[in-house]
């Protein structure tokens, strides 16, 4: 038996034994594994701590083991977790990674079930220890930060009620803490309320991270809370962008197949909009072209002399933008020709029909 389990208080061991005996007698083929996690596993339990545990069902009947109960004034939740959701967690699609990474199996139905659960642990270990996976975790961190920004926007521009702002702050701080952990190729082990302990082994931290974190929690001023949250978001965003691995783009037929053929219609649309002096269409089409080219070329965009479409959007002078649009398209064509990117272009429909067969 795992030392962490054998060292559990006697009452917790009795609870575990009772649940496992019930499984063996009534749900032997319906539950794959039972896992303990939380304070007793991480070493942060106190006198009134509950025992955190979950089980993975193998059948619909297995879900019947879901139960909540109170013993000696302590609440317990023995809850089901599907294999699908467990795999999502192991791939960092949720922030409760520790329940699997730190979890201890106390029961399994057959060796294949134990092996499957251990493979989830191995996946977490692979993602957090292999430098090649850094970008995966940073991408997940960016998703958490995007959620934090969305909540901040509502809080900053909609809410003026202290209780609601405080609740939003708690959500944002949780997201920021988890995103910061991912930036360091780690996950929150003991909870956000142990933030100072969590960050001890982090090599990358936003400026004044703990100071701003604590002030956002403790400030009695709405204005101050919002300001410290904003600083945390901006500083973390800057670090994420700085630490994002830069992959050199290869301009090849494989990477650029069909790119010009797709964007060609946008160039035509922009030129036509200029001729019709349709400002809204000009505005959105120019931005669309600019965005697509920059997203496609990434860091390589600055290596090429694309004229500035956005700067030349002018309701008083459509001819200049029309001229720049032609120049912009010409730069793209020259770029593709330089790297010998194939462009599928036919003189007329007959030539197209002849060549597709």
Phi and psi in degrees as a GROMACS rama.xvg file:
@    title "Ramachandran Plot"
@    xaxis  label "Phi"
@    yaxis  label "Psi"
@TYPE xy
-56.3941  137.68  UNK-2
-56.3519  -38.6734  UNK-3
-64.4776  -29.9234  UNK-4
-82.4191  -42.6198  UNK-5
-65.9485  -22.2703  UNK-6
-92.0393  4.56902  UNK-7
-63.4029  149.17  UNK-8
-56.1543  154.604  UNK-9
-57.8178  -40.1296  UNK-10
-65.444  -35.9886  UNK-11
-69.0491  -38.9716  UNK-12
-64.5852  -36.4599  UNK-13
-66.9574  -39.245  UNK-14
-62.5365  -46.3944  UNK-15
-59.5001  -46.7254  UNK-16
-60.8692  -41.6657  UNK-17
-64.0042  -43.1898  UNK-18
-66.3629  -42.1433  UNK-19
-67.7086  -37.8835  UNK-20
-63.7323  -38.2035  UNK-21
-64.8792  -40.8009  UNK-22
-61.3792  -46.1304  UNK-23
-63.4269  -33.2159  UNK-24
-88.0629  -31.0972  UNK-25
-121.179  -20.4174  UNK-26
-134.501  30.3144  UNK-27
-53.7435  -42.9512  UNK-28
-97.3805  11.25  UNK-29
-113.613  -8.00302  UNK-30
-130.364  126.47  UNK-31
-78.9761  -54.6792  UNK-32
-144.695  154.788  UNK-33
-119.509  132.132  UNK-34
-127.822  132.871  UNK-35
-100.964  142.732  UNK-36
-148.812  -172.299  UNK-37
88.2763  -155.451  UNK-38
-61.7326  -35.4106  UNK-39
-72.5587  -22.9599  UNK-40
-87.1219  -37.4007  UNK-41
-87.1844  -7.35531  UNK-42
85.071  24.1474  UNK-43
-118.816  21.0398  UNK-44
-73.5182  153.528  UNK-45
-128.129  -176.653  UNK-46
-56.4159  -37.5141  UNK-47
-99.3178  14.1647  UNK-48
-66.5465  139.915  UNK-49
-83.8245  176.173  UNK-50
-102.349  116.589  UNK-51
-83.9944  123.395  UNK-52
-153.208  155.066  UNK-53
-143.245  168.731  UNK-54
-135.668  153.484  UNK-55
-108.92  112.933  UNK-56
-71.2542  154.905  UNK-57
-108.796  -11.1482  UNK-58
-149.334  170.388  UNK-59
-63.1308  -34.6514  UNK-60
-61.0923  -34.483  UNK-61
-58.3842  -29.5602  UNK-62
-63.6586  -18.3036  UNK-63
-65.4459  -17.8146  UNK-64
-73.0751  -10.3353  UNK-65
-56.3754  121.49  UNK-66
-153.137  148.363  UNK-67
-125.061  138.994  UNK-68
-157.089  164.129  UNK-69
-122.438  131.182  UNK-70
-132.284  127.637  UNK-71
51.5804  42.8458  UNK-72
70.0536  16.4665  UNK-73
-117.113  128.846  UNK-74
-87.529  141.139  UNK-75
-127.431  146.858  UNK-76
-134.596  105.27  UNK-77
-98.8885  99.8126  UNK-78
-116.943  153.784  UNK-79
-89.5894  143.469  UNK-80
-131.521  121.727  UNK-81
-72.4401  158.181  UNK-82
-60.7111  -39.5058  UNK-83
-60.3333  -45.2908  UNK-84
-69.7284  -36.5908  UNK-85
-60.2162  -39.4793  UNK-86
-68.0342  -36.9879  UNK-87
-61.133  -43.8927  UNK-88
-63.3172  -43.3211  UNK-89
-65.5519  -20.2359  UNK-90
-98.8409  16.12  UNK-91
64.6663  31.0642  UNK-92
-86.5766  -10.1132  UNK-93
-131.455  166.246  UNK-94
-94.9169  1.20941  UNK-95
-94.9124  42.4061  UNK-96
-57.7639  -33.6646  UNK-97
-62.1381  -25.5916  UNK-98
-65.4707  -24.9312  UNK-99
-97.1655  -48.1108  UNK-100
-60.4731  -41.3311  UNK-101
-98.3656  -6.7817  UNK-102
-66.0579  147.206  UNK-103
-117.427  123.825  UNK-104
-74.7474  122.956  UNK-105
-108.863  -8.93035  UNK-106
-157.665  141.787  UNK-107
-145.411  148.823  UNK-108
-75.673  -47.981  UNK-109
-147.855  164.191  UNK-110
-58.1187  -32.1029  UNK-111
-63.7252  -34.1458  UNK-112
-68.1182  -44.1854  UNK-113
-63.5828  -42.1288  UNK-114
-62.159  -40.4021  UNK-115
-65.4734  -42.0774  UNK-116
-66.2222  -42.1723  UNK-117
-64.1715  -29.0103  UNK-118
-66.1905  -29.2673  UNK-119
-69.0242  -40.5511  UNK-120
-61.2176  -41.9937  UNK-121
-64.4264  -35.8057  UNK-122
-63.8373  -43.41  UNK-123
-62.6119  -43.3073  UNK-124
-63.3541  -40.3411  UNK-125
-63.8576  -41.5317  UNK-126
-68.9559  -31.836  UNK-127
-94.0147  -13.456  UNK-128
-112.401  -22.7299  UNK-129
-88.867  114.868  UNK-130
-56.0208  -25.657  UNK-131
-67.2594  -17.3249  UNK-132
-94.6829  3.85486  UNK-133
-56.2929  -40.6499  UNK-134
-64.8021  -33.1909  UNK-135
-61.7226  -46.1646  UNK-136
-69.7505  -36.7372  UNK-137
-66.2346  -37.2113  UNK-138
-62.478  -40.7818  UNK-139
-67.3999  -36.5304  UNK-140
-63.4028  -39.6773  UNK-141
-63.7484  -35.1937  UNK-142
-65.2794  -41.3203  UNK-143
-64.1892  -41.0639  UNK-144
-67.8264  -34.9968  UNK-145
-62.0253  -41.2142  UNK-146
-63.5422  -40.1772  UNK-147
-62.8124  -41.7168  UNK-148
-62.8215  -39.7028  UNK-149
-63.29  -44.3192  UNK-150
-65.8258  -39.9563  UNK-151
-62.024  -41.6655  UNK-152
-58.9124  -46.1166  UNK-153
-62.8015  -42.3155  UNK-154
-66.2096  -41.7088  UNK-155
-72.3216  -39.3656  UNK-156
-110.668  -5.69211  UNK-157
-118.646  -48.0074  UNK-158
-93.7341  137.004  UNK-159
-127.142  11.7743  UNK-160
-92.3613  125.651  UNK-161
-58.0944  -46.6901  UNK-162
-59.623  -40.4807  UNK-163
-70.6041  -41.191  UNK-164
-61.5655  -42.2291  UNK-165
-62.8572  -40.4282  UNK-166
-64.979  -42.8256  UNK-167
-63.6705  -39.1867  UNK-168
-59.3893  -43.2684  UNK-169
-60.1687  -43.0805  UNK-170
-63.5628  -45.4389  UNK-171
-63.8285  -44.6586  UNK-172
-62.9687  -37.2045  UNK-173
-62.9228  -45.2831  UNK-174
-64.3815  -42.4485  UNK-175
-64.5867  -41.9598  UNK-176
-61.0698  -44.0886  UNK-177
-69.9273  -37.4745  UNK-178
-65.932  -38.5172  UNK-179
-65.3459  -38.3872  UNK-180
-61.4792  -45.0147  UNK-181
-63.5514  -37.4675  UNK-182
-57.9363  -30.867  UNK-183
-96.4181  14.5194  UNK-184
55.4703  43.1908  UNK-185
-135.775  -178.898  UNK-186
-139.613  157.413  UNK-187
-69.3306  123.797  UNK-188
-96.7734  -44.3384  UNK-189
-112.131  4.30661  UNK-190
105.532  153.19  UNK-191
-63.5852  -27.8614  UNK-192
-68.3143  -10.1808  UNK-193
-107.525  34.9795  UNK-194
-56.9628  -39.579  UNK-195
-65.3843  -35.5778  UNK-196
-73.3127  -37.1814  UNK-197
-61.9324  -39.4687  UNK-198
-87.3769  0.00607409  UNK-199
-55.7039  -36.2241  UNK-200
-102.457  14.6514  UNK-201
-84.3548  132.888  UNK-202
-92.5585  -17.3049  UNK-203
-122.492  116.738  UNK-204
-135.787  139.013  UNK-205
-60.1412  155.874  UNK-206
-58.6169  132.626  UNK-207
54.1368  35.9649  UNK-208
-56.4489  -58.113  UNK-209
-66.1602  -36.8722  UNK-210
-61.4247  -50.7548  UNK-211
-66.646  -36.0403  UNK-212
-60.8459  -50.2026  UNK-213
-67.4627  -37.7844  UNK-214
-67.7938  -35.6415  UNK-215
-64.535  -33.5019  UNK-216
-74.9443  -44.888  UNK-217
-90.4483  -20.0321  UNK-218
-63.4738  136.835  UNK-219
-93.6114  -0.52329  UNK-220
-100.812  127.848  UNK-221
-58.1653  -45.3687  UNK-222
-59.8822  -43.6233  UNK-223
-67.019  -42.8122  UNK-224
-56.5567  -48.8004  UNK-225
-63.078  -38.3642  UNK-226
-67.0331  -42.3382  UNK-227
-70.1663  -36.393  UNK-228
-62.7353  -43.8251  UNK-229
-59.9349  -43.5553  UNK-230
-62.5226  -41.7571  UNK-231
-61.8512  -44.341  UNK-232
-63.6323  -48.6655  UNK-233
-64.9595  -42.6476  UNK-234
-67.0771  -39.2749  UNK-235
-69.2349  -40.7495  UNK-236
-58.581  -44.0293  UNK-237
-61.5926  -43.0156  UNK-238
-66.5818  -40.1638  UNK-239
-60.7496  -44.7671  UNK-240
-65.9406  -38.4769  UNK-241
-67.5507  -35.5234  UNK-242
-94.3037  -2.15107  UNK-243
-67.3831  122.487  UNK-244
-57.8129  132.035  UNK-245
-94.0248  119.402  UNK-246
-102.518  122.761  UNK-247
-65.8993  123.558  UNK-248
-74.6611  132.299  UNK-249
-97.4308  119.781  UNK-250
-86.791  93.6148  UNK-251
-130.761  166.793  UNK-252
-58.8364  -36.2907  UNK-253
-64.0957  -45.6093  UNK-254
-76.477  -28.7406  UNK-255
-111.725  14.1812  UNK-256
-58.2394  121.781  UNK-257
77.4172  0.897197  UNK-258
-64.5423  -51.2773  UNK-259
-66.2218  -39.2939  UNK-260
-58.1773  -34.9658  UNK-261
-76.0743  -42.9785  UNK-262
-79.9741  -14.3238  UNK-263
-54.9595  -40.8207  UNK-264
-65.2058  -29.4616  UNK-265
-70.1873  -38.3853  UNK-266
-61.2179  -44.8049  UNK-267
-61.3733  -41.9714  UNK-268
-63.5988  -40.4669  UNK-269
-65.8168  -44.8312  UNK-270
-63.9003  -41.7208  UNK-271
-64.4425  -40.1962  UNK-272
-63.9959  -36.6911  UNK-273
-64.2735  -41.6602  UNK-274
-65.6631  -35.2319  UNK-275
-88.5834  -4.03205  UNK-276
54.4834  44.2118  UNK-277
-93.7207  92.77  UNK-278
-61.9327  -43.4317  UNK-279
-61.4415  -44.488  UNK-280
-66.8526  -38.6995  UNK-281
-59.2319  -48.9693  UNK-282
-58.4052  -53.8179  UNK-283
-73.9779  -33.876  UNK-284
-70.9496  -41.5515  UNK-285
-61.3623  -43.429  UNK-286
-66.0875  -36.0441  UNK-287
-63.731  -47.0238  UNK-288
-61.7923  -47.2626  UNK-289
-58.0084  -45.1825  UNK-290
-66.3757  -44.8633  UNK-291
-62.9308  -43.3114  UNK-292
-65.0193  -45.4019  UNK-293
-66.1303  -40.1423  UNK-294
-65.5219  -36.9877  UNK-295
-71.3431  -44.0902  UNK-296
-86.9736  -23.2353  UNK-297
57.4054  -129.834  UNK-298
-63.7507  -21.3288  UNK-299
-77.0276  -13.1668  UNK-300
-54.3034  -41.3547  UNK-301
-69.5602  -11.1826  UNK-302
-78.8745  -10.0897  UNK-303
-121.19  150.198  UNK-304
-91.8769  61.9083  UNK-305
-73.3389  129.856  UNK-306
-68.2623  157.967  UNK-307
-85.8083  102.186  UNK-308
-65.5163  -45.8196  UNK-309
-62.6887  -41.9501  UNK-310
-62.9226  -25.0775  UNK-311
-97.8522  9.3877  UNK-312
-72.8746  115.764  UNK-313
-149.816  116.633  UNK-314
-65.5503  -15.3766  UNK-315
-95.251  -9.20822  UNK-316
-150.096  84.4439  UNK-317
-77.0588  -25.4099  UNK-318
-65.3231  -37.9514  UNK-319
-64.9326  -43.6472  UNK-320
-65.6701  -38.5707  UNK-321
-59.1258  -42.6121  UNK-322
-63.4226  -44.3652  UNK-323
-66.4319  -36.0717  UNK-324
-61.2712  -42.7139  UNK-325
-62.2549  -42.2057  UNK-326
-64.4473  -41.1434  UNK-327
-61.1313  -45.8516  UNK-328
-63.9216  -39.4146  UNK-329
-63.6872  -39.1114  UNK-330
-61.9878  -42.1114  UNK-331
-64.4849  -44.1922  UNK-332
-61.9002  -45.2715  UNK-333
-61.5416  -38.7427  UNK-334
-61.4302  -47.4203  UNK-335
-65.3753  -39.2923  UNK-336
-66.6387  -38.8553  UNK-337
-59.831  -37.9497  UNK-338
-97.2809  13.19  UNK-339
56.2768  44.254  UNK-340
-84.4689  126.504  UNK-341
-70.3194  133.874  UNK-342
-118.219  121.51  UNK-343
-84.9108  105.191  UNK-344
-136.502  130.764  UNK-345
-118.217  145.685  UNK-346
-70.236  -33.3347  UNK-347
-157.875  177.491  UNK-348
-65.1345  -37.749  UNK-349
-60.9356  -42.5636  UNK-350
-64.3053  -38.607  UNK-351
-61.4628  -49.3114  UNK-352
-60.9851  -39.9175  UNK-353
-64.0273  -36.9485  UNK-354
-88.1445  -15.8715  UNK-355
-85.2287  -9.80995  UNK-356
